[in-house]
Amino acid sequence: MVNPRCFLDISIGGELEGRMVVELYKDVVPKTAENFRALCTGERGLASVTGVPLHYKFCEGLLNLLARLFDLCMRFRAIPKLQGLRLSRIIRGFMVQGGAISDENGSVGECIYGTKFDDENFELKHTRKGMLSMANNGPNTNGSQFSILTTQAPHLDGKCVVFGKLIKGFGVLRAVEYQAVVDDYCSTADVVIIDCGEIPEGEDDGTIDFFKDGDLYPDSPMDLDAKPDRYSWVLSAIESIKVIGNEHYKEKNYKMAIRKYRKAIKYQDLCWEMPDLDQEQSELLRKIKSQILTNSSMCKMKLGDLDGALLDAEYAIRETKDYAKAFFRQGQVVDSSWVELVDTRGQFLEFSLLVKAVRTGKQALGFCMDLWGWD
């Protein structure tokens, strides 16, 4: 028996973040696995009790249509029907949770079997990051809501049914896990399942070149089928990803450029664990990292994130002390900062940035004196 695979495409704050691919343990918990699979495809239509779509996919158009049709717009907004279509509960260092498609009166969401169904078995354990587990309100109260672990959770064994595991998209999971949260662990930015479905047996999972920009490397090194052991392979991956980031920068797609630069640095981290890494290779990696951080700094400056731009420039200088472009970028950020620092009354709005500016000026001056032999 081949276990089914499903995908969840996630957006954060209205911007596409990436794809998570899960394997469902149909061979161990067939009923629970089928519930999740059918909720990913939406093939079961409307729920028998609440009448909401039995589908994890975010469907704002359908909601608006229903609101206009029944003239119940205020009612739909008062009851958080879309809450289950979001990964609405995020506990860093533990799990992310969502999927309660009909979350009313404290329920865990209606499922394909009705309002709830019994615990199938507890054979599978919460042993590692990426395990999928049913959320519940006690024994035999499974619905549509599920959790994805970000670490092992043995205290859930015997209480929640494990029915699958994440096999691709660990970078997406981490991005979700590190979202800022407010009361009851709700994310300040909407984390939404914008698309989902089943991946037919034998077909590609769609994670490679997900953004259609020619990037042929998985979003996270954790998604690689095997851990690379050749320095040349990783170096080639870093350069390829960096070039794509530069292309996004030229197109003024600064957020995507930053994403690619961040991804290139993730791949670079693979090299530090290689036992045969020599001094020359190490210095080249640090130089490349300085280049990436300097480029990222410019993107953040273009987006108005001056603190982030200054921080990237500082990190670039730490990696390569004689990389003049990093100091130049640092100076650019400081030069751009003065407009933000002083308001119409001449008061400093960002004192912390002023302190950084003064420190930066001293560092840049010292660098120039050393470089050109000034006394």
KEFIVEX-166986 format. One record per residue (C-alpha): residue in one letter; x, y, z; chain; residue number from 1. Coordinates in Angstrom, 1 decimal, padded with zeros to 4 digits, always signed. Each point is the difference from the previous one (the first is absolute). Layout:
# KEFIVEX-166986
+---+--------+--------+--------+---+-----+
: r :   east :  north :     up : c :   k :
+---+--------+--------+--------+---+-----+
: A :      X :      Y :      Z : A : NUM :
...
+---+--------+--------+--------+---+-----+
# end
This chain:
# KEFIVEX-166986
+---+--------+--------+--------+---+-----+
: r :   east :  north :     up : c :   k :
+---+--------+--------+--------+---+-----+
: M : +000.0 : +000.0 : +000.0 : A :   1 :
: V : +001.3 : +003.4 : -001.0 : A :   2 :
: N : -000.8 : +002.7 : +002.5 : A :   3 :
: P : -001.7 : +003.2 : -001.5 : A :   4 :
: R : +001.8 : +003.3 : -000.1 : A :   5 :
: C : -001.7 : +003.4 : +000.3 : A :   6 :
: F : +001.2 : +003.6 : -000.4 : A :   7 :
: L : -000.8 : +003.2 : +001.9 : A :   8 :
: D : +000.9 : +003.3 : -001.6 : A :   9 :
: I : +000.5 : +002.6 : +002.7 : A :  10 :
: S : -000.1 : +003.8 : -000.1 : A :  11 :
: I : +001.1 : +002.3 : +002.9 : A :  12 :
: G : -001.3 : +003.5 : +000.2 : A :  13 :
: G : -001.5 : -000.3 : -003.5 : A :  14 :
: E : +003.3 : -001.1 : -001.6 : A :  15 :
: L : +000.6 : -003.5 : -001.3 : A :  16 :
: E : +002.5 : -001.8 : +002.3 : A :  17 :
: G : +000.3 : -003.4 : -001.6 : A :  18 :
: R : -001.2 : -003.6 : -000.1 : A :  19 :
: M : -000.1 : -002.6 : +002.7 : A :  20 :
: V : -000.3 : -003.7 : -001.1 : A :  21 :
: V : -001.3 : -002.6 : +002.4 : A :  22 :
: E : -000.2 : -003.8 : -000.1 : A :  23 :
: L : -003.0 : -001.5 : +001.6 : A :  24 :
: Y : +000.2 : -003.3 : +001.9 : A :  25 :
: K : -002.9 : -001.7 : -001.7 : A :  26 :
: D : +001.6 : -003.4 : +000.8 : A :  27 :
: V : -000.3 : +000.6 : +003.7 : A :  28 :
: V : -002.9 : +002.4 : +000.5 : A :  29 :
: P : -002.1 : -000.2 : -003.2 : A :  30 :
: K : -003.1 : +001.8 : +001.3 : A :  31 :
: T : +001.9 : +003.0 : +001.4 : A :  32 :
: A : +002.3 : +000.2 : -003.1 : A :  33 :
: E : -003.1 : +000.0 : -002.3 : A :  34 :
: N : -001.6 : +002.8 : +002.0 : A :  35 :
: F : +003.1 : +002.2 : -000.6 : A :  36 :
: R : +000.4 : -001.0 : -003.6 : A :  37 :
: A : -003.7 : +000.7 : -000.9 : A :  38 :
: L : +000.2 : +003.4 : +001.8 : A :  39 :
: C : +003.0 : +000.9 : -002.1 : A :  40 :
: T : -001.8 : -000.9 : -003.3 : A :  41 :
: G : -003.4 : +001.4 : +001.0 : A :  42 :
: E : -001.6 : -002.9 : -001.8 : A :  43 :
: R : -002.7 : -000.5 : +002.7 : A :  44 :
: G : -001.8 : +003.2 : -000.7 : A :  45 :
: L : -001.8 : +001.7 : +002.9 : A :  46 :
: A : -000.1 : -001.1 : +003.6 : A :  47 :
: S : -003.3 : -001.7 : +001.0 : A :  48 :
: V : -000.5 : +001.9 : +003.3 : A :  49 :
: T : +001.5 : +003.5 : -000.5 : A :  50 :
: G : -000.2 : +000.2 : -003.8 : A :  51 :
: V : +003.5 : +001.4 : -000.4 : A :  52 :
: P : +002.3 : -001.4 : -002.7 : A :  53 :
: L : +001.9 : -003.1 : +001.1 : A :  54 :
: H : +003.2 : +001.5 : -001.2 : A :  55 :
: Y : +003.2 : +001.4 : +001.6 : A :  56 :
: K : +000.5 : +002.4 : -003.0 : A :  57 :
: F : -000.6 : +003.7 : +000.7 : A :  58 :
: C : -003.0 : +001.0 : -002.1 : A :  59 :
: E : -000.8 : +003.6 : +000.5 : A :  60 :
: G : -002.0 : +000.2 : -003.2 : A :  61 :
: L : -002.4 : -002.7 : +001.2 : A :  62 :
: L : -000.4 : +001.8 : +003.4 : A :  63 :
: N : -000.8 : +003.2 : -001.7 : A :  64 :
: L : -002.5 : -001.7 : -002.3 : A :  65 :
: L : -001.8 : -001.6 : +002.9 : A :  66 :
: A : +000.0 : +003.3 : +001.9 : A :  67 :
: R : -001.7 : +001.8 : -002.9 : A :  68 :
: L : -002.4 : -002.8 : -000.7 : A :  69 :
: F : -001.3 : -000.3 : +003.6 : A :  70 :
: D : +000.6 : +003.6 : +001.0 : A :  71 :
: L : +001.8 : -001.3 : +003.1 : A :  72 :
: C : +003.3 : +001.7 : -000.4 : A :  73 :
: M : +000.3 : +001.2 : +003.6 : A :  74 :
: R : -000.8 : -003.5 : +001.2 : A :  75 :
: F : +002.7 : -001.6 : -002.1 : A :  76 :
: R : +002.5 : +002.5 : +001.3 : A :  77 :
: A : -001.0 : -000.4 : +003.6 : A :  78 :
: I : +000.4 : -003.8 : -000.1 : A :  79 :
: P : +003.6 : -000.9 : -000.8 : A :  80 :
: K : -000.8 : -002.5 : -002.8 : A :  81 :
: L : +003.3 : +000.9 : -001.8 : A :  82 :
: Q : +002.0 : -000.7 : +003.2 : A :  83 :
: G : +000.4 : -003.7 : -000.9 : A :  84 :
: L : +001.3 : +000.9 : -003.4 : A :  85 :
: R : +002.9 : +001.7 : +001.7 : A :  86 :
: L : +002.8 : -001.4 : +002.1 : A :  87 :
: S : -001.5 : +002.0 : +002.8 : A :  88 :
: R : +001.9 : -001.1 : +003.1 : A :  89 :
: I : +003.8 : +000.1 : +000.1 : A :  90 :
: I : +002.0 : -001.1 : +003.0 : A :  91 :
: R : +003.7 : +000.5 : -000.8 : A :  92 :
: G : +002.1 : -003.1 : +001.0 : A :  93 :
: F : -003.1 : -002.2 : +000.1 : A :  94 :
: M : -002.5 : +000.1 : -003.0 : A :  95 :
: V : -002.2 : +001.9 : -002.4 : A :  96 :
: Q : -003.7 : -000.8 : -000.2 : A :  97 :
: G : -002.9 : +000.7 : -002.3 : A :  98 :
: G : -002.7 : -001.6 : -002.1 : A :  99 :
: A : -003.1 : +000.5 : +002.1 : A : 100 :
: I : -002.2 : +000.7 : -003.1 : A : 101 :
: S : -003.2 : +000.5 : +002.1 : A : 102 :
: D : +001.5 : +001.3 : +003.3 : A : 103 :
: E : -003.2 : +000.8 : +001.9 : A : 104 :
: N : -000.7 : -000.3 : +003.8 : A : 105 :
: G : +003.5 : -001.3 : +000.7 : A : 106 :
: S : -000.1 : -003.0 : -002.4 : A : 107 :
: V : +002.9 : -001.3 : -001.9 : A : 108 :
: G : -001.7 : +000.3 : -003.4 : A : 109 :
: E : -002.4 : -002.2 : -001.9 : A : 110 :
: C : +001.6 : -003.0 : -001.8 : A : 111 :
: I : -001.0 : -002.1 : -002.9 : A : 112 :
: Y : -001.7 : -002.5 : +002.4 : A : 113 :
: G : -002.2 : +002.7 : +001.7 : A : 114 :
: T : +000.7 : +002.1 : +003.0 : A : 115 :
: K : +002.7 : -002.3 : +001.4 : A : 116 :
: F : +001.5 : -003.5 : -000.1 : A : 117 :
: D : +001.7 : -002.3 : +002.4 : A : 118 :
: D : +003.7 : -000.4 : +000.6 : A : 119 :
: E : +001.1 : -002.7 : -002.4 : A : 120 :
: N : +003.2 : -001.2 : +001.8 : A : 121 :
: F : +003.1 : +001.3 : +001.7 : A : 122 :
: E : +002.6 : -002.2 : -001.7 : A : 123 :
: L : +001.9 : +002.9 : -001.5 : A : 124 :
: K : +001.9 : +002.4 : +002.4 : A : 125 :
: H : +000.9 : +003.6 : +000.1 : A : 126 :
: T : +003.6 : -000.7 : -000.6 : A : 127 :
: R : +001.4 : +002.9 : -002.1 : A : 128 :
: K : -000.5 : +003.3 : -001.7 : A : 129 :
: G : -002.6 : -000.1 : -002.8 : A : 130 :
: M : -002.3 : -002.7 : +001.4 : A : 131 :
: L : -003.7 : +000.7 : -000.7 : A : 132 :
: S : -002.4 : -000.6 : +002.8 : A : 133 :
: M : -003.7 : +000.4 : +000.6 : A : 134 :
: A : -001.1 : +002.8 : +002.4 : A : 135 :
: N : -002.9 : -000.8 : +002.2 : A : 136 :
: N : -002.0 : +001.0 : +003.1 : A : 137 :
: G : +000.5 : -003.3 : +001.7 : A : 138 :
: P : -000.4 : -003.7 : -000.8 : A : 139 :
: N : -001.8 : -000.8 : -003.3 : A : 140 :
: T : -000.6 : +003.6 : -001.0 : A : 141 :
: N : +001.9 : +000.2 : -003.3 : A : 142 :
: G : -001.2 : +002.4 : -002.6 : A : 143 :
: S : +001.9 : +001.9 : -002.7 : A : 144 :
: Q : +002.5 : +001.8 : +002.2 : A : 145 :
: F : +003.6 : -001.2 : -000.1 : A : 146 :
: S : +003.4 : +000.9 : +001.3 : A : 147 :
: I : +003.5 : -000.2 : -001.5 : A : 148 :
: L : +002.7 : -000.4 : +002.5 : A : 149 :
: T : +003.2 : +002.1 : +000.0 : A : 150 :
: T : +001.6 : -002.3 : +002.5 : A : 151 :
: Q : -000.6 : -003.4 : +001.6 : A : 152 :
: A : -003.0 : -000.1 : +002.4 : A : 153 :
: P : -000.2 : -003.3 : +001.9 : A : 154 :
: H : -002.5 : +001.5 : +002.4 : A : 155 :
: L : -002.6 : -000.2 : -002.8 : A : 156 :
: D : +000.5 : -003.7 : -000.5 : A : 157 :
: G : -003.2 : -001.9 : +000.9 : A : 158 :
: K : -002.0 : +003.3 : -000.2 : A : 159 :
: C : +000.2 : +001.1 : -003.6 : A : 160 :
: V : +000.0 : -002.2 : -003.1 : A : 161 :
: V : +003.1 : +000.3 : -002.2 : A : 162 :
: F : -001.0 : -000.4 : -003.6 : A : 163 :
: G : +002.8 : +001.4 : -002.2 : A : 164 :
: K : +003.3 : +001.7 : -000.3 : A : 165 :
: L : +001.5 : +003.0 : -001.8 : A : 166 :
: I : +002.4 : -001.1 : -002.8 : A : 167 :
: K : +000.6 : +003.4 : -001.8 : A : 168 :
: G : -000.4 : +003.6 : +001.1 : A : 169 :
: F : +001.9 : +000.1 : +003.3 : A : 170 :
: G : +001.1 : +003.6 : -000.9 : A : 171 :
: V : -003.7 : +001.0 : -000.3 : A : 172 :
: L : -000.7 : -001.7 : +003.3 : A : 173 :
: R : +002.8 : +002.0 : +001.7 : A : 174 :
: A : -001.3 : +003.2 : -001.6 : A : 175 :
: V : -003.4 : -000.6 : +001.5 : A : 176 :
: E : +001.4 : -001.1 : +003.3 : A : 177 :
: Y : +001.9 : +003.3 : +000.4 : A : 178 :
: Q : -002.9 : +002.3 : -000.7 : A : 179 :
: A : -000.8 : +002.6 : +002.7 : A : 180 :
: V : -003.0 : -001.0 : +002.1 : A : 181 :
: V : -002.5 : +001.7 : +002.3 : A : 182 :
: D : -002.5 : -001.4 : +002.5 : A : 183 :
: D : -000.7 : -003.7 : -000.2 : A : 184 :
: Y : +003.0 : -000.5 : -002.3 : A : 185 :
: C : -001.9 : +001.6 : -003.0 : A : 186 :
: S : +002.4 : +001.3 : -002.7 : A : 187 :
: T : -000.1 : +003.8 : -000.6 : A : 188 :
: A : +000.3 : -000.8 : -003.8 : A : 189 :
: D : -002.5 : -002.2 : -001.7 : A : 190 :
: V : +001.5 : -003.5 : -000.7 : A : 191 :
: V : -002.3 : -001.4 : -002.6 : A : 192 :
: I : -000.3 : -003.3 : -001.9 : A : 193 :
: I : -000.6 : +001.6 : -003.4 : A : 194 :
: D : +000.0 : -003.3 : -001.9 : A : 195 :
: C : +000.1 : -003.7 : +000.8 : A : 196 :
: G : -000.6 : -003.3 : -001.5 : A : 197 :
: E : +001.3 : -003.5 : -000.6 : A : 198 :
: I : +003.1 : -000.8 : -002.1 : A : 199 :
: P : -000.7 : -002.9 : -002.3 : A : 200 :
: E : +002.3 : -003.0 : +000.5 : A : 201 :
: G : +003.2 : +000.3 : -002.0 : A : 202 :
: E : -000.4 : +003.7 : -000.8 : A : 203 :
: D : +002.3 : +002.8 : +001.0 : A : 204 :
: D : -000.9 : +001.8 : +003.2 : A : 205 :
: G : +000.4 : +003.4 : -001.4 : A : 206 :
: T : +002.5 : +001.3 : +002.5 : A : 207 :
: I : +002.9 : +000.6 : -002.5 : A : 208 :
: D : -000.3 : +003.3 : -001.8 : A : 209 :
: F : -003.1 : +000.7 : +002.0 : A : 210 :
: F : +000.2 : +003.8 : -000.7 : A : 211 :
: K : +000.6 : -000.6 : -003.8 : A : 212 :
: D : +003.3 : +002.0 : +000.0 : A : 213 :
: G : +002.4 : -002.8 : -001.1 : A : 214 :
: D : +001.1 : -000.9 : +003.6 : A : 215 :
: L : +000.6 : -003.7 : -000.2 : A : 216 :
: Y : +000.9 : -000.5 : +003.7 : A : 217 :
: P : -002.4 : -000.8 : +002.9 : A : 218 :
: D : -001.0 : +002.9 : +002.1 : A : 219 :
: S : +001.8 : -001.5 : +003.0 : A : 220 :
: P : +003.1 : -002.3 : +000.1 : A : 221 :
: M : -002.1 : -002.2 : +002.3 : A : 222 :
: D : -002.2 : -000.9 : -003.0 : A : 223 :
: L : +002.9 : -001.5 : -002.0 : A : 224 :
: D : -000.3 : -003.7 : -000.6 : A : 225 :
: A : +003.6 : -000.5 : +001.3 : A : 226 :
: K : +002.4 : +002.2 : +001.9 : A : 227 :
: P : +002.6 : +001.3 : -002.5 : A : 228 :
: D : +003.6 : -001.0 : +000.9 : A : 229 :
: R : +001.8 : +001.9 : -002.8 : A : 230 :
: Y : +001.2 : +003.6 : +000.4 : A : 231 :
: S : -000.3 : +000.7 : -003.7 : A : 232 :
: W : -003.6 : -001.0 : -000.1 : A : 233 :
: V : -001.0 : +002.3 : +002.8 : A : 234 :
: L : +002.1 : +002.9 : -001.4 : A : 235 :
: S : -001.8 : -000.5 : -003.4 : A : 236 :
: A : -003.4 : +000.1 : +001.8 : A : 237 :
: I : +000.9 : +003.2 : +001.9 : A : 238 :
: E : +001.2 : +001.8 : -003.1 : A : 239 :
: S : -003.1 : -001.1 : -001.9 : A : 240 :
: I : -002.4 : +001.2 : +002.7 : A : 241 :
: K : +001.9 : +003.2 : +000.4 : A : 242 :
: V : -000.3 : +000.8 : -003.7 : A : 243 :
: I : -003.7 : -000.6 : +000.1 : A : 244 :
: G : -000.2 : +002.4 : +002.9 : A : 245 :
: N : +001.9 : +002.6 : -002.0 : A : 246 :
: E : -002.5 : -000.4 : -002.9 : A : 247 :
: H : -002.9 : +000.7 : +002.4 : A : 248 :
: Y : +001.9 : +003.1 : +001.2 : A : 249 :
: K : +000.4 : +001.3 : -003.5 : A : 250 :
: E : -003.8 : -000.5 : -000.5 : A : 251 :
: K : -000.5 : +001.9 : +003.3 : A : 252 :
: N : -001.6 : -003.0 : +001.6 : A : 253 :
: Y : +001.9 : +000.7 : +003.2 : A : 254 :
: K : -001.8 : -002.3 : +002.3 : A : 255 :
: M : +000.5 : -003.0 : -002.2 : A : 256 :
: A : +003.7 : +001.0 : -000.4 : A : 257 :
: I : +000.4 : +000.0 : +003.8 : A : 258 :
: R : -001.6 : -003.4 : +000.1 : A : 259 :
: K : +002.5 : -001.4 : -002.5 : A : 260 :
: Y : +003.0 : +001.6 : +001.8 : A : 261 :
: R : -001.3 : -001.5 : +003.3 : A : 262 :
: K : -000.3 : -003.4 : -001.7 : A : 263 :
: A : +003.5 : +000.2 : -001.4 : A : 264 :
: I : +001.4 : +000.5 : +003.5 : A : 265 :
: K : -002.0 : -003.1 : +001.2 : A : 266 :
: Y : +001.8 : -002.0 : -002.6 : A : 267 :
: Q : +003.3 : +001.5 : +000.9 : A : 268 :
: D : -000.4 : -001.3 : +003.5 : A : 269 :
: L : +000.3 : -003.5 : -001.3 : A : 270 :
: C : +003.6 : +000.5 : -000.8 : A : 271 :
: W : +001.1 : +000.8 : +003.6 : A : 272 :
: E : -000.7 : -003.6 : +000.9 : A : 273 :
: M : +002.2 : -001.5 : -002.7 : A : 274 :
: P : +003.1 : -001.5 : +001.6 : A : 275 :
: D : +002.3 : +000.7 : -003.0 : A : 276 :
: L : -000.8 : +003.7 : -000.2 : A : 277 :
: D : +003.4 : +001.8 : -000.4 : A : 278 :
: Q : +001.0 : +003.6 : +000.8 : A : 279 :
: E : -000.2 : +001.2 : -003.5 : A : 280 :
: Q : -003.5 : -001.4 : -000.5 : A : 281 :
: S : -001.1 : +001.5 : +003.4 : A : 282 :
: E : +001.2 : +003.5 : -001.0 : A : 283 :
: L : -001.8 : -000.2 : -003.4 : A : 284 :
: L : -003.2 : -001.0 : +001.8 : A : 285 :
: R : +000.3 : +003.0 : +002.4 : A : 286 :
: K : +000.6 : +002.3 : -002.9 : A : 287 :
: I : -003.1 : -001.3 : -001.8 : A : 288 :
: K : -002.0 : +000.4 : +003.2 : A : 289 :
: S : +001.1 : +003.6 : +000.2 : A : 290 :
: Q : -001.1 : +000.6 : -003.5 : A : 291 :
: I : -003.4 : -001.6 : +000.6 : A : 292 :
: L : -000.5 : +002.0 : +003.2 : A : 293 :
: T : +001.0 : +003.2 : -001.7 : A : 294 :
: N : -002.6 : -000.6 : -002.8 : A : 295 :
: S : -002.6 : -000.9 : +002.6 : A : 296 :
: S : +000.8 : +003.3 : +001.8 : A : 297 :
: M : -000.7 : +002.0 : -003.1 : A : 298 :
: C : -003.3 : -001.8 : -000.5 : A : 299 :
: K : -001.1 : +000.8 : +003.6 : A : 300 :
: M : +001.0 : +003.6 : -000.5 : A : 301 :
: K : -002.1 : +000.2 : -003.1 : A : 302 :
: L : -002.9 : -001.4 : +002.0 : A : 303 :
: G : +000.5 : +002.6 : +002.8 : A : 304 :
: D : +001.3 : -002.6 : +002.5 : A : 305 :
: L : +002.9 : +002.1 : +001.1 : A : 306 :
: D : +000.7 : -001.9 : +003.2 : A : 307 :
: G : +000.1 : -003.3 : -001.9 : A : 308 :
: A : +002.2 : +001.6 : -002.7 : A : 309 :
: L : +002.5 : +001.2 : +002.5 : A : 310 :
: L : +000.0 : -003.3 : +001.8 : A : 311 :
: D : +000.7 : -001.9 : -003.3 : A : 312 :
: A : +002.8 : +002.4 : -000.8 : A : 313 :
: E : +001.6 : -000.5 : +003.4 : A : 314 :
: Y : -000.2 : -003.8 : -000.4 : A : 315 :
: A : +001.7 : +000.3 : -003.4 : A : 316 :
: I : +002.8 : +002.0 : +001.6 : A : 317 :
: R : +000.5 : -002.7 : +002.7 : A : 318 :
: E : +000.3 : -002.7 : -002.6 : A : 319 :
: T : +002.6 : +001.8 : -002.1 : A : 320 :
: K : +001.8 : +003.0 : +001.6 : A : 321 :
: D : +001.5 : +001.3 : -003.2 : A : 322 :
: Y : -003.1 : -000.1 : -002.1 : A : 323 :
: A : -000.3 : +003.7 : -000.9 : A : 324 :
: K : -003.5 : -000.4 : -001.6 : A : 325 :
: A : -001.4 : -001.0 : +003.4 : A : 326 :
: F : +001.3 : +003.2 : +001.6 : A : 327 :
: F : -001.3 : +002.0 : -003.0 : A : 328 :
: R : -003.4 : -001.6 : +000.5 : A : 329 :
: Q : +000.1 : +000.7 : +003.7 : A : 330 :
: G : +000.7 : +003.7 : -000.8 : A : 331 :
: Q : -002.9 : +000.0 : -002.5 : A : 332 :
: V : -002.4 : -001.2 : +002.7 : A : 333 :
: V : +001.2 : +002.6 : +002.5 : A : 334 :
: D : -000.3 : +002.7 : -002.7 : A : 335 :
: S : -003.6 : -001.1 : -000.7 : A : 336 :
: S : -000.7 : -000.1 : +003.7 : A : 337 :
: W : +000.4 : +003.7 : +000.8 : A : 338 :
: V : -003.3 : +000.9 : -001.7 : A : 339 :
: E : -001.7 : -002.6 : +002.2 : A : 340 :
: L : +001.9 : +001.0 : +003.1 : A : 341 :
: V : -001.1 : +003.7 : +000.2 : A : 342 :
: D : -003.6 : +001.2 : -000.1 : A : 343 :
: T : -001.2 : +003.6 : -000.8 : A : 344 :
: R : +000.8 : +001.1 : +003.5 : A : 345 :
: G : +003.6 : -001.3 : -000.2 : A : 346 :
: Q : -000.6 : -002.8 : +002.5 : A : 347 :
: F : +001.5 : -003.4 : -000.4 : A : 348 :
: L : -002.6 : -002.6 : -000.7 : A : 349 :
: E : +002.3 : -003.1 : +000.1 : A : 350 :
: F : +002.7 : +000.5 : +002.6 : A : 351 :
: S : +001.2 : -003.5 : -000.4 : A : 352 :
: L : +000.6 : +000.6 : -003.7 : A : 353 :
: L : +001.9 : +003.2 : +000.9 : A : 354 :
: V : +002.4 : -001.9 : +002.3 : A : 355 :
: K : +000.6 : -002.5 : -002.8 : A : 356 :
: A : +000.6 : +002.8 : -002.5 : A : 357 :
: V : +002.7 : +001.5 : +002.3 : A : 358 :
: R : +001.6 : -003.4 : +000.5 : A : 359 :
: T : -000.1 : -000.7 : -003.7 : A : 360 :
: G : +001.7 : +003.3 : -000.8 : A : 361 :
: K : +002.9 : -000.9 : +002.3 : A : 362 :
: Q : +000.4 : -003.5 : -001.5 : A : 363 :
: A : -000.1 : +001.3 : -003.5 : A : 364 :
: L : +002.6 : +002.7 : +000.8 : A : 365 :
: G : +002.3 : -002.5 : +001.6 : A : 366 :
: F : -000.3 : -002.3 : -003.0 : A : 367 :
: C : +000.9 : +002.8 : -002.4 : A : 368 :
: M : +003.0 : +001.0 : +002.1 : A : 369 :
: D : +001.3 : -003.5 : +000.0 : A : 370 :
: L : -000.7 : -000.5 : -003.7 : A : 371 :
: W : +001.7 : +003.1 : -001.2 : A : 372 :
: G : +002.7 : +000.4 : +002.7 : A : 373 :
: W : -001.4 : +003.1 : +001.6 : A : 374 :
: D : +001.3 : +001.1 : +003.4 : A : 375 :
+---+--------+--------+--------+---+-----+
# end
